Amino acid sequence: MNRTSTTRGFTAPETRAAAARARELAEKSGNLGQLIIQVLGIWRSAFFSGDYPTAVLLADRIVELAQREGSPASFGCACYVQVSVCFYRGDLEGAEQYFARWGSFADAADYRQIPGTVVAAFGVAAFSAGVSGRADSARARIARAVAFARDSNNPYDLAIVRTLESWLLYLLREPRRSEDLATQALTIVQEHAFPFVGNLSRTQLGAVRAQLGGVREGIALMRQGLAGFAESGNTLYAKYYFTGLAEAEALDGRIDDALVTIEETLQSSHHELVFQPHALNLRGELRLKLGQTEMAEADFREAIALAQKMTAKSWELRATMSLARLLASQGHRDEARAMLAEIYHWFTEGFDTADLIEAKALLEELSES
């Protein structure tokens, strides 16, 4: 990864131009290892700008080059990009398969020297495990990313890993620890001027602050970070964080504004499917607050169906709890209890998470005669 990408961001025109020039030189030299690194830079630009069709083609190109070049470092890059593409497209099983293969190459010395890729691979794999309902596995993966970043002592890796760890804990509904980590990331960013990580950590911090009661401050931070993303052309994470912005607006009592935000979110980033069930569930909750019961139920059921298709058990559990509460309020307690029991008993780990604690309490409530 060249210096331009860390100081300007992956989607900046300077980064794209530098990557294109380097790719031309690498192709002329016939050095496949260097060519893979340069195609990786172009892949990042496409991926982070939301051009998923191009990112998929480039990811496949990196696999093809790695097969020809044959080194562990090249296969590490190939598996990393595939883990990322599969996860954001909602192919959680594919992400797991590539992550398992990536583990065979992650310790290669040449691969570990590429800034950002090791911690990012662990981070995406942690999110994949978390969304899939395996909280303990997710925590173990992010712990390995933290250990790597500490060993490398690279400030960019440290900033990235603190932000990723904060995001995972936000997903697992541990806002206080998430806030501490996002603050640490922002401190590193301010010392070293990493714009992409700065926008990411600022948006993350805003989302957490809103959940902890600082709603107005949180919304302001999120809008600042999202504006920075828009200015740089970055759209990765936008669906997740705009959903978080809608949640914050709802906490501020602005249900209509929150519904507008989530509607726009659902219409954007059609290739970034992994967060769609989460956004659908929130829209259902917002519609419920406005008395739109039938539309809310439809959203909950659509979120459940999509989460099941992805094997996104965490999203499925949240949407099932929403639907179960609605059904119970309508007198359908048996149906609510049966569907919640089915998804709750799927889980084998993460019973200390807020979601599973809440689900257990709701299940016990529904079981009372």
KOLFI-135722 format. One record per atom (N, C-alpha, C): y, x, z; residue in one letter. Coordinates in steps of 0.05 Angstrom, whole numbers, padded with zeros to 5 digits, always signed. Each point is the difference from the previous one (the first is absolute). Example, Ala and Ser with C-alpha at 12.3 -4.5 7.8 and 13.67 -1.06 7.14 Angstrom:
BEGIN
-00114+00264+00156a;+00024-00018+00000a;+00024+00018+00000a;+00021-00007-00014s;+00024+00016+00001s;+00022-00015+00014s;
This chain:
BEGIN
-00024+00017+00000m;+00024-00017+00000m;+00025+00018+00000m;+00019-00005-00019n;+00023+00017-00001n;+00021-00008+00021n;+00018+00018+00005r;+00021-00004+00020r;+00017-00025-00006r;+00005-00005-00026t;+00017-00022-00008t;-00011-00026+00011t;-00026-00004-00001s;-00012-00025+00009s;+00005-00006+00030s;+00001+00021+00016t;+00005-00004+00029t;+00029-00004+00006t;+00018+00014-00015t;+00028-00002+00006t;+00014-00023-00015t;-00011-00008-00023r;+00012-00022-00015r;-00016-00025+00001r;-00026+00003+00004g;-00018-00024-00001g;-00017+00000-00024g;-00023-00014+00002f;-00020+00001-00022f;+00010-00014-00025f;+00018-00020+00002t;+00008-00016-00023t;+00027+00009-00011t;+00012+00020+00012a;+00027+00009-00010a;-00002+00011-00028a;+00020-00003-00017p;+00000+00010-00028p;-00005+00030+00000p;+00011+00015+00019e;-00004+00029+00001e;-00030+00007+00004e;-00013-00016+00017t;-00028+00004+00006t;-00017-00005-00025t;+00006-00022-00013r;-00015-00008-00024r;+00004+00022-00022r;+00025+00009-00003a;+00005+00020-00021a;-00014+00026+00006a;+00001+00009+00026a;-00013+00025+00008a;-00030-00002-00005a;-00012-00023+00007a;-00029-00004-00003a;-00007+00001-00030a;+00016-00013-00017a;-00006+00000-00028a;+00001+00028-00012a;+00021+00015+00007r;+00002+00027-00010r;-00023+00018+00009r;-00007-00003+00025a;-00023+00016+00011a;-00026-00008-00014a;-00003-00026-00006r;-00024-00009-00013r;-00002+00013-00028r;+00022+00001-00014e;+00000+00012-00027e;-00008+00029+00001e;+00011+00014+00020l;-00007+00029+00003l;-00029+00003+00007l;-00010-00017+00018a;-00028+00002+00008a;-00019-00006-00023a;+00007-00020-00017e;-00017-00007-00023e;+00000+00024-00020e;+00023+00013-00004k;+00001+00022-00019k;-00016+00024+00010k;+00000+00003+00027s;-00014+00023+00011s;-00030-00004+00001s;-00009-00025-00001g;-00028-00006+00001g;-00012+00002+00028g;+00018+00002+00020n;-00009+00002+00028n;-00005-00028+00011n;-00025-00008+00001l;-00006-00028+00008l;+00007-00005+00029l;-00003+00020+00017g;+00007-00004+00028g;+00030-00007+00003g;+00017+00015-00013q;+00028-00005+00001q;+00008-00026-00014q;-00015-00006-00021l;+00005-00026-00015l;-00005-00023+00019l;-00022+00001+00016i;-00006-00021+00018i;+00023-00004+00021i;+00010+00022+00010i;+00022-00002+00019i;+00024-00013-00013i;+00006+00006-00025q;+00023-00011-00013q;-00004-00030-00007q;-00024-00007-00008v;-00006-00028-00006v;+00001-00016+00027v;-00008+00013+00022l;+00002-00013+00026l;+00030-00007+00006l;+00018+00018-00007g;+00028-00005+00004g;+00010-00024-00016g;-00009-00002-00025i;+00008-00022-00017i;-00013-00026+00010i;-00025+00002+00009w;-00014-00023+00012w;+00016-00011+00024w;+00010+00018+00017r;+00015-00009+00023r;+00025-00015-00009r;+00014+00010-00020s;+00024-00014-00010s;-00007-00028-00009s;-00021-00003-00015a;-00008-00026-00010a;-00009-00018+00023a;-00016+00011+00018f;-00012-00015+00022f;+00022-00010+00019f;+00018+00017+00008f;+00020-00007+00019f;+00022-00018-00012f;+00003+00000-00026s;+00019-00018-00013s;-00012-00027-00007s;-00026-00004+00006g;-00013-00025-00004g;-00012-00004-00028g;-00001+00021-00015d;-00012-00002-00027d;-00030+00005+00003d;-00014-00020+00010y;-00028+00002+00006y;-00018+00005-00024y;+00006-00014-00023p;-00017+00005-00023p;+00000+00030-00008p;+00024+00012-00001t;+00002+00028-00007t;-00013+00017+00022t;+00004-00007+00025a;-00012+00015+00022a;-00031+00000-00002a;-00011-00023-00007v;-00029-00002-00003v;-00010+00019-00022v;+00014-00001-00023l;-00007+00018-00022l;+00002+00029+00007l;+00021+00007+00014l;+00003+00028+00009l;-00020+00008+00021l;-00007-00018+00017a;-00021+00005+00020a;-00027+00006-00014a;-00006-00015-00020d;-00025+00004-00015d;+00002+00027-00016d;+00024+00007-00009r;+00004+00025-00014r;-00005+00023+00019r;+00009-00002+00025i;-00005+00021+00019i;-00029+00004+00006i;-00015-00023+00002v;-00029+00002+00003v;-00013+00015-00023v;+00008-00007-00024e;-00011+00013-00024e;+00006+00030+00000e;+00025+00008+00007l;+00007+00028+00001l;-00016+00014+00022l;-00003-00013+00023a;-00015+00012+00022a;-00029+00005-00008a;-00012-00018-00014q;-00027+00004-00009q;-00003+00024-00019q;+00021+00004-00016r;+00000+00023-00018r;+00005+00026+00015r;+00019-00001+00019e;+00008+00024+00014e;-00020+00009+00022e;-00009-00020+00015g;-00023+00004+00018g;+00005+00011+00028g;+00025+00006+00007s;+00004+00012+00026s;+00003-00022+00022s;-00006+00006+00025p;+00003-00019+00022p;+00028-00011+00002p;+00020+00018-00005a;+00028-00009+00002a;+00006-00022-00020a;-00011+00004-00024s;+00005-00020-00021s;-00013-00027+00006s;-00025+00002+00010f;-00014-00025+00008f;+00014-00013+00024f;+00012+00016+00018g;+00015-00011+00022g;+00024-00016-00010g;+00014+00010-00019c;+00023-00015-00012c;-00010-00025-00014c;-00022+00002-00014a;-00011-00023-00015a;-00007-00023+00019a;-00014+00007+00022c;-00009-00021+00019c;+00024-00011+00015c;+00020+00017+00006y;+00024-00010+00014y;+00015-00021-00016y;+00004+00005-00026v;+00015-00020-00015v;-00016-00026-00003v;-00027+00003-00002q;-00016-00024-00003q;-00001-00017+00026q;-00001+00014+00023v;+00002-00014+00025v;+00025-00017+00001v;+00023+00013-00007s;+00026-00014+00001s;+00001-00023-00019s;-00008+00004-00025v;+00001-00022-00020v;-00018-00023+00009v;-00024+00006+00008c;-00019-00021+00008c;+00011-00016+00024c;+00011+00013+00020f;+00010-00014+00023f;+00022-00019-00007f;+00021+00009-00014y;+00023-00017-00005y;-00007-00023-00019y;-00020+00004-00016r;-00009-00022-00018r;-00018-00019+00014r;-00006+00005+00025g;-00017-00018+00015g;-00030+00005-00003g;-00007+00022-00012d;-00029+00008-00003d;-00007+00017+00024d;-00004-00012+00023l;-00005+00015+00025l;-00027+00014-00001l;-00020-00012-00012e;-00026+00013-00003e;+00002+00025-00017e;+00015-00002-00022g;+00004+00023-00017g;+00015+00022+00014g;+00020-00007+00016a;+00014+00020+00016a;-00018+00015+00019a;-00018-00015+00012e;-00019+00012+00019e;-00019+00019-00015e;-00009-00008-00023q;-00019+00017-00015q;+00013+00027-00008q;+00025-00002-00009y;+00014+00025-00008y;+00008+00017+00024y;+00006-00013+00022f;+00006+00015+00025f;-00024+00015+00009f;-00024-00012-00002a;-00024+00014+00008a;-00005+00025-00017a;+00006-00003-00026r;-00003+00023-00018r;+00022+00021+00006r;+00024-00010+00006w;+00023+00018+00005w;-00006+00019+00024w;-00015-00010+00020g;-00007+00015+00023g;-00015+00026-00007g;-00014+00000-00022s;-00015+00024-00008s;+00018+00022-00010s;+00025-00007-00008f;+00018+00020-00011f;+00024+00006+00017f;+00004-00016+00021a;+00025+00001+00015a;+00005+00026+00014a;-00022+00015+00006d;+00003+00025+00014d;+00004+00025-00018d;+00000-00005-00026a;+00003+00022-00019a;+00028+00012+00004a;+00002+00026+00002a;+00025+00014+00007a;+00022-00007-00020a;-00007+00001-00026d;+00020-00005-00021d;+00011-00029+00002d;-00018-00018+00007y;+00009-00028+00001y;+00018-00004+00025y;-00008+00011+00022r;+00016-00004+00025r;+00028+00012-00002r;+00005+00017-00020q;+00027+00011-00004q;+00019-00018-00016q;-00010-00022-00009i;+00017-00019-00016i;+00014-00018+00020i;+00026+00003+00006p;+00013-00016+00021p;-00003-00030-00004p;-00005-00014+00021g;+00000-00029-00001g;-00026-00013-00007g;-00018+00013-00015t;-00023-00014-00010t;-00022-00004+00022t;-00003+00019+00018v;-00021-00003+00020v;+00008-00022+00020v;+00025+00001+00010v;+00008-00021+00019v;+00002-00027-00013v;+00008+00000-00026a;+00002-00026-00014a;-00027-00013-00004a;-00020+00017-00007a;-00027-00010-00004a;-00011-00012+00025a;+00003+00015+00023f;-00009-00011+00025f;+00015-00025+00008f;+00026+00000-00006g;+00017-00023+00007g;-00008-00025-00015g;-00004+00002-00026v;-00008-00023-00016v;-00028-00009+00008v;-00018+00019+00005a;-00026-00008+00009a;+00001-00013+00028a;+00018+00008+00017a;+00004-00013+00026a;+00009-00029-00004a;+00019-00004-00018f;+00010-00027-00006f;-00023-00017-00011f;-00016+00012-00017s;-00022-00015-00012s;-00019-00009+00021s;-00007+00018+00019a;-00018-00007+00022a;+00013-00022+00017a;+00026+00003+00006g;+00013-00019+00017g;+00001-00028-00013g;+00007-00001-00025v;+00001-00026-00014v;-00028-00012-00002v;-00020+00018-00003s;-00028-00009-00002s;-00012-00009+00027s;+00015+00003+00021g;-00009-00009+00026g;-00015+00021+00017g;+00004+00025-00006r;-00013+00022+00014r;+00021+00017+00014r;+00011-00011+00021a;+00023+00013+00014a;-00007+00027+00011a;-00024+00003+00011d;-00008+00026+00012d;-00002+00021-00022d;-00011-00007-00022s;-00002+00019-00023s;+00028+00008-00010s;+00017-00020-00001a;+00028+00005-00009a;+00014+00020+00019a;-00004-00004+00026r;+00013+00019+00019r;-00012+00028-00002r;-00026+00002-00005a;-00012+00026-00003a;+00011+00015-00024a;+00004-00015-00022r;+00010+00012-00025r;+00028+00010+00004r;+00017-00016+00012i;+00028+00008+00003i;+00002+00023+00020i;-00019+00002+00019a;+00000+00022+00019a;-00007+00026-00015a;-00017-00001-00020r;-00006+00023-00016r;+00024+00009-00017r;+00015-00020-00009a;+00025+00007-00015a;+00020+00014+00018a;+00003-00010+00025v;+00018+00012+00019v;-00008+00029+00006v;-00026+00004+00004a;-00010+00027+00006a;+00005+00019-00023a;-00004-00009-00025f;+00006+00016-00023f;+00029+00008-00001f;+00018-00020+00004a;+00029+00005-00002a;+00009+00020+00021a;-00012-00002+00024r;+00008+00019+00021r;-00009+00028-00007r;-00024+00002-00011d;-00011+00026-00008d;+00017+00013-00022d;+00007-00017-00020s;+00015+00010-00023s;+00029+00008+00008s;+00011-00014+00021n;+00027+00005+00009n;+00020-00002-00023n;-00006-00018-00020n;+00018-00005-00022n;+00016-00024+00007n;+00027+00002+00001p;+00017-00022+00009p;-00004-00025-00017p;-00005+00003-00026y;-00004-00023-00017y;-00026-00015+00009y;-00021+00014+00004d;-00025-00012+00009d;+00004-00014+00027d;+00015+00014+00018l;+00005-00012+00026l;+00016-00026-00001l;+00020+00000-00017a;+00016-00025-00004a;-00016-00022-00011a;-00016+00006-00021i;-00017-00020-00012i;-00020-00011+00020i;-00014+00018+00015v;-00021-00009+00017v;+00010-00017+00023v;+00024+00006+00011r;+00011-00016+00021r;+00007-00028-00010r;+00010-00001-00025t;+00006-00026-00012t;-00025-00016-00005t;-00021+00013-00010l;-00025-00014-00006l;-00013-00010+00026l;+00001+00017+00020e;-00012-00008+00026e;+00016-00024+00012e;+00026+00001-00003s;+00016-00023+00009s;-00007-00025-00015s;-00004+00002-00026w;-00007-00023-00016w;-00027-00011+00008w;-00019+00017+00005l;-00027-00010+00009l;+00002-00014+00027l;+00015+00011+00018l;+00003-00014+00026l;+00015-00026-00002l;+00019-00001-00018y;+00013-00026-00006y;-00019-00020-00011y;-00018+00009-00018l;-00021-00018-00010l;-00018-00009+00022l;-00006+00017+00019l;-00018-00007+00022l;+00015-00014+00023l;+00025-00005-00004r;+00017-00014+00019r;+00003+00015+00026r;+00008+00025-00002e;+00007+00017+00022e;+00029+00009-00004e;+00019-00017+00002p;+00028+00006-00008p;+00013+00022+00016p;-00005+00002+00026r;+00014+00020+00016r;-00007+00028-00009r;-00025+00006-00003r;-00009+00026-00009r;+00009+00005-00029r;+00000-00021-00016s;+00008+00002-00028s;+00030+00008-00001s;+00016-00012+00017e;+00029+00007+00001e;+00004+00029+00006e;-00015+00011+00020d;+00003+00028+00007d;-00006+00018-00023d;-00021-00006-00015l;-00008+00017-00022l;+00019-00001-00023l;+00010-00024-00006a;+00020-00003-00022a;+00026+00015+00007a;+00007+00000+00026t;+00024+00015+00008t;-00004+00029-00003t;-00024+00010+00006q;-00007+00029-00004q;+00002+00007-00029q;-00011-00017-00017a;+00001+00005-00029a;+00028+00002-00010a;+00017-00018+00009l;+00028-00001-00009l;+00015+00025+00009l;-00007+00010+00023t;+00013+00024+00010t;-00007+00024-00018t;-00025+00002-00007i;-00009+00022-00018i;+00014-00002-00027i;+00001-00025-00011v;+00013-00005-00026v;+00029+00009+00001v;+00014-00007+00021q;+00028+00007+00001q;+00005+00030+00002q;-00020+00014+00010e;+00003+00029+00002e;-00006+00014-00027e;-00017-00013-00017h;-00010+00013-00024h;+00008-00014-00026h;+00012-00023+00002a;+00009-00015-00024a;-00023-00007-00019a;-00018-00017+00008f;-00021-00011-00016f;+00007-00029-00006f;+00012-00007-00023p;+00010-00027-00004p;-00021-00022+00000p;-00023+00005-00013f;-00021-00020-00002f;-00010-00007+00028f;-00007+00021+00016v;-00010-00004+00027v;+00022-00012+00017v;+00025+00007-00005g;+00022-00011+00015g;+00002-00030-00003g;-00001-00009-00025n;+00001-00029-00005n;-00024-00014+00012n;-00023+00013-00002l;-00025-00012+00011l;+00001-00002+00030l;+00008+00021+00013s;+00000+00000+00030s;+00023-00018+00010s;+00022-00001-00014r;+00022-00018+00008r;-00008-00029-00002r;-00014-00007-00022t;-00009-00028-00003t;-00021-00006+00021t;-00018+00019+00004q;-00021-00004+00021q;+00012-00004+00027q;+00020+00016+00007l;+00012-00002+00026l;+00014-00028+00003l;+00013-00009-00021g;+00013-00026+00000g;-00020-00022+00005g;-00023+00001-00013a;-00020-00021+00003a;-00010-00001+00029a;-00004+00023+00012v;-00010+00001+00027v;+00022-00009+00020v;+00025+00009-00004r;+00021-00008+00018r;+00003-00030+00000r;-00003-00013-00023a;+00003-00029-00001a;-00022-00013+00016a;-00024+00011-00001q;-00023-00011+00015q;+00005+00003+00031q;+00015+00021+00007l;+00004+00006+00028l;+00025-00014+00012l;+00013-00017-00017g;+00023-00015+00010g;+00027+00008-00011g;+00002+00023-00012g;+00025+00009-00012g;+00001-00010-00029g;+00001-00026-00003v;-00003-00013-00027v;+00023+00009-00019v;+00024-00003+00009r;+00023+00006-00018r;+00000+00030-00008r;-00004+00017+00020e;-00002+00029-00006e;-00023+00006-00019e;-00023-00013+00005g;-00024+00004-00017g;+00005-00009-00028g;+00012-00023-00004i;+00006-00009-00027i;+00019+00019-00014i;+00020+00010+00014a;+00019+00019-00012a;-00014+00025-00009a;-00018+00011+00017l;-00015+00024-00007l;-00018-00005-00024l;-00013-00023+00000m;-00018-00006-00022m;+00015-00003-00027m;+00023-00013+00001r;+00016-00003-00024r;+00010+00027-00010r;+00007+00017+00019q;+00009+00027-00008q;-00022+00016-00014q;-00024-00001+00012g;-00023+00014-00012g;-00008-00012-00027g;-00001-00026-00001l;-00008-00014-00025l;+00021+00005-00022l;+00026+00001+00007a;+00020+00006-00019a;-00003+00029-00011a;-00008+00018+00018g;-00005+00028-00009g;-00024+00001-00019g;-00020-00016+00005f;-00023-00001-00018f;+00009-00010-00027f;+00015-00022+00000a;+00009-00012-00025a;+00017+00019-00016a;+00018+00015+00013e;+00017+00019-00013e;-00016+00022-00013e;-00021+00008+00013s;-00017+00022-00011s;-00021-00009-00019s;-00003-00026-00003g;-00021-00011-00019g;-00027-00002+00012g;-00002+00004+00027n;-00026-00002+00013n;-00006-00029+00008n;-00024-00010-00007t;-00008-00027+00008t;-00025+00000+00017t;-00013+00023+00004l;-00024+00000+00017l;+00007-00008+00028l;-00016-00016+00012y;+00004-00011+00027y;+00019-00023+00001y;+00014-00006-00023a;+00021-00021+00000a;-00011-00027+00009a;-00024-00007-00010k;-00011-00026+00007k;-00005-00002+00030k;-00010+00021+00011y;-00007+00000+00029y;+00026-00002+00016y;+00020+00016-00007y;+00024+00000+00016y;+00018-00024-00005y;+00000-00011-00023f;+00015-00025-00004f;-00013-00023+00015f;-00026+00002+00003t;-00013-00020+00018t;+00009+00004+00029t;+00002+00026+00008g;+00011+00006+00026g;+00028-00009+00004g;+00016+00002-00022l;+00028-00010+00001l;+00001-00030+00004l;-00018-00014-00014a;-00001-00029+00003a;-00008-00007+00029a;-00019+00015+00011e;-00008-00005+00028e;+00024+00004+00019e;+00016+00021-00005a;+00023+00005+00016a;+00021-00022-00002a;+00004-00009-00025e;+00019-00022-00004e;-00009-00025+00015e;-00026-00005+00000a;-00010-00023+00015a;+00005+00003+00030a;-00004+00024+00010l;+00005+00006+00028l;+00029-00005+00007l;+00018+00004-00020d;+00028-00004+00004d;+00008-00030-00003d;-00020-00017-00005g;+00005-00028-00002g;+00008-00009-00028g;-00001+00018-00019r;+00008-00006-00028r;-00024-00006-00017r;-00012-00023+00005i;-00025-00007-00013i;+00003-00003-00030i;+00022-00013-00008d;+00005-00004-00029d;+00003+00027-00014d;+00016+00018+00012d;+00003+00027-00012d;-00027+00015-00001d;-00016-00003+00021a;-00026+00013+00000a;-00018-00011-00022a;+00002-00026-00004l;-00017-00012-00021l;+00009+00010-00028l;+00026+00003-00004v;+00009+00011-00026v;-00010+00028-00004v;+00002+00017+00022t;-00009+00027-00002t;-00030+00002-00006t;-00016-00017+00013i;-00029+00002-00005i;-00008-00011-00027i;+00015-00020-00010e;-00005-00010-00027e;+00005+00022-00021e;+00022+00014+00003e;+00006+00022-00018e;-00021+00022+00002e;-00009+00005+00024t;-00020+00020+00004t;-00026-00007-00014t;-00008-00025+00003l;-00025-00009-00013l;+00001+00001-00030l;+00024-00002-00011q;+00003+00001-00029q;+00003+00029-00011q;+00002+00019+00018s;+00004+00028-00008s;-00026+00016+00003s;+00000+00023-00012s;-00022+00020+00003s;-00027-00013-00003s;-00005-00013-00023h;-00025-00014-00004h;-00024+00018+00000h;+00004+00026-00005h;-00022+00018+00000h;-00007+00010+00028h;+00019-00004+00019e;-00003+00009+00027e;-00012-00023+00017e;-00026-00004-00005l;-00013-00024+00011l;-00008+00002+00029l;-00002+00024+00011v;-00012+00003+00026v;+00016-00015+00022v;+00026-00003-00004f;+00016-00014+00020f;+00004-00029-00005f;-00011-00010-00022q;+00005-00028-00008q;-00010-00020+00021q;-00024+00003+00012p;-00009-00019+00020p;+00018-00001+00024p;+00010+00023+00008h;+00019+00002+00023h;+00025-00016-00006h;+00011+00003-00024a;+00024-00014-00008a;-00005-00030-00002a;-00023-00008-00011l;-00006-00028-00002l;-00003-00013+00027l;-00012+00014+00019n;-00003-00011+00027n;+00028-00004+00013n;+00018+00019-00004l;+00027-00003+00011l;+00014-00024-00013l;-00003-00003-00026r;+00013-00023-00012r;-00011-00026+00011r;-00026-00001+00006g;-00011-00024+00012g;+00012-00005+00027g;+00003+00021+00016e;+00012-00003+00027e;+00029-00010-00002e;+00015+00010-00019l;+00028-00009-00004l;+00001-00029-00009l;-00018-00007-00019r;-00001-00028-00009r;-00007-00019+00023r;-00018+00010+00017l;-00008-00017+00023l;+00024-00006+00018l;+00017+00021+00004k;+00024-00004+00017k;+00019-00021-00012k;-00001-00003-00027l;+00017-00019-00013l;-00013-00027-00004l;-00024-00003+00012g;-00015-00026-00002g;-00014-00004-00026g;-00004+00021-00016q;-00013-00003-00026q;-00030+00006+00005q;-00014-00018+00013t;-00027+00005+00010t;-00020+00004-00022t;+00001-00017-00021e;-00020+00003-00021e;+00003+00026-00015e;+00025+00007-00006m;+00005+00026-00014m;-00008+00023+00018m;+00005-00002+00026a;-00008+00022+00018a;-00030+00003+00000a;-00015-00022+00001e;-00029+00002+00000e;-00010+00013-00026e;+00013-00007-00022a;-00008+00011-00026a;+00004+00031+00000a;+00022+00009+00012d;+00006+00028+00002d;-00021+00014+00017d;-00007-00011+00023f;-00020+00012+00018f;-00027+00002-00015f;-00007-00021-00014r;-00026+00001-00014r;+00000+00020-00023r;+00022+00001-00014e;+00002+00020-00022e;-00001+00028+00012e;+00014+00005+00022a;-00001+00026+00013a;-00028+00008+00008a;-00015-00019+00011i;-00027+00005+00009i;-00018+00006-00024i;+00003-00015-00021a;-00017+00004-00024a;+00005+00027-00012a;+00025+00008-00003l;+00007+00026-00011l;-00009+00023+00018l;+00003-00004+00026a;-00009+00021+00019a;-00030+00003-00002a;-00014-00021-00002q;-00030+00001-00002q;-00008+00015-00026q;+00014-00006-00021k;-00006+00014-00026k;+00004+00030+00003k;+00020+00008+00015m;+00006+00029+00004m;-00017+00012+00022m;-00013-00016+00016t;-00013+00009+00026t;+00021+00010+00019t;+00024-00012-00001a;+00022+00007+00018a;-00002-00017+00025a;-00018+00009+00018k;-00007-00017+00023k;+00023-00004+00020k;+00018+00019+00002s;+00023-00003+00018s;+00018-00023-00010s;+00006+00001-00026w;+00016-00022-00011w;-00015-00027+00002w;-00026+00001-00005e;-00015-00025+00002e;+00001-00011+00028e;-00002+00017+00020l;+00000-00009+00028l;+00027-00013+00006l;+00022+00013-00008r;+00027-00011+00007r;+00004-00027-00014r;-00008-00002-00025a;+00004-00026-00014a;-00019-00021+00011a;-00024+00008+00009t;-00018-00019+00012t;+00011-00011+00026t;+00012+00018+00016m;+00012-00009+00025m;+00023-00020-00006m;+00016+00005-00020s;+00021-00018-00007s;-00011-00028-00008s;-00021+00001-00017l;-00012-00025-00009l;-00014-00014+00023l;-00013+00015+00017a;-00014-00013+00023a;+00019-00014+00018a;+00023+00012+00005r;+00020-00014+00017r;+00009-00026-00013r;+00005+00001-00026l;+00009-00023-00014l;-00021-00022+00001l;-00025+00007-00006l;-00021-00020+00000l;-00004-00012+00028l;+00001+00017+00020a;-00003-00010+00028a;+00022-00020+00007a;+00024+00006-00010s;+00022-00018+00006s;-00003-00027-00014s;-00017-00001-00020q;-00005-00024-00015q;-00026-00014+00009q;-00012+00011+00021g;-00024-00012+00012g;-00026+00010-00011g;+00001+00021-00017h;-00024+00011-00012h;-00009+00026+00015h;-00005-00003+00026r;-00006+00023+00016r;-00027+00012-00007r;-00020-00015-00007d;-00026+00010-00006d;+00001+00018-00025d;+00014-00010-00021e;+00003+00016-00024e;+00016+00026+00006e;+00021-00003+00016a;+00016+00024+00007a;-00017+00020+00015a;-00015-00009+00019r;-00016+00018+00017r;-00021+00014-00018r;-00013-00015-00017a;-00022+00011-00017a;+00010+00022-00018a;+00023-00005-00013m;+00010+00021-00019m;+00011+00024+00015m;+00012-00004+00023l;+00010+00023+00015l;-00023+00016+00012l;-00021-00014+00009a;-00023+00014+00012a;-00014+00018-00021a;-00001-00010-00025e;-00014+00015-00021e;+00014+00026-00006e;+00027+00000-00002i;+00014+00025-00007i;+00001+00018+00025i;+00004-00012+00024y;+00002+00016+00024y;-00026+00016+00005y;-00022-00013-00004h;-00026+00013+00006h;-00008+00021-00022h;+00015+00001-00021w;-00004+00021-00020w;+00007+00027+00011w;+00021+00001+00017f;+00011+00026+00009f;-00019+00014+00019f;-00001+00026-00002t;-00017+00017+00017t;+00017+00021+00014t;+00026+00002-00005e;+00017+00019+00013e;+00028-00011+00001e;+00017+00014+00016g;+00028-00008+00001g;+00005-00024+00019g;-00017-00004+00020f;+00003-00023+00017f;+00023+00003+00019f;+00013+00023+00001d;+00024+00004+00016d;+00026-00006-00016d;-00003-00007-00025t;+00024-00006-00016t;+00011-00028+00006t;+00026-00003-00005a;+00012-00026+00007a;-00012-00023-00016a;-00007+00006-00025d;-00012-00022-00017d;-00026-00010+00012d;-00018+00018+00008l;-00026-00009+00010l;+00002-00012+00028l;+00019+00011+00016i;+00005-00012+00026i;+00010-00029-00003i;+00019-00003-00018e;+00011-00027-00005e;-00021-00019-00012e;-00017+00011-00018a;-00021-00017-00012a;-00020-00009+00021a;-00007+00018+00018k;-00020-00007+00021k;+00012-00022+00018k;+00025+00003+00007a;+00013-00020+00017a;+00001-00027-00014a;+00007+00000-00026l;+00001-00025-00015l;-00027-00013-00002l;-00021+00017-00005l;-00027-00010-00002l;-00009-00013+00026l;+00007+00012+00022e;-00008-00011+00026e;+00015-00027+00005e;+00025-00001-00009e;+00016-00025+00003e;-00012-00022-00017e;-00009+00007-00024l;-00011-00020-00018l;-00028-00009+00010l;-00013+00016+00016s;-00027-00006+00009s;+00001-00018+00025s;+00023-00002+00012e;+00002-00017+00024e;-00001-00030-00008e;-00015-00015+00015s;-00004-00028-00007s;+00025-00016+00009s;
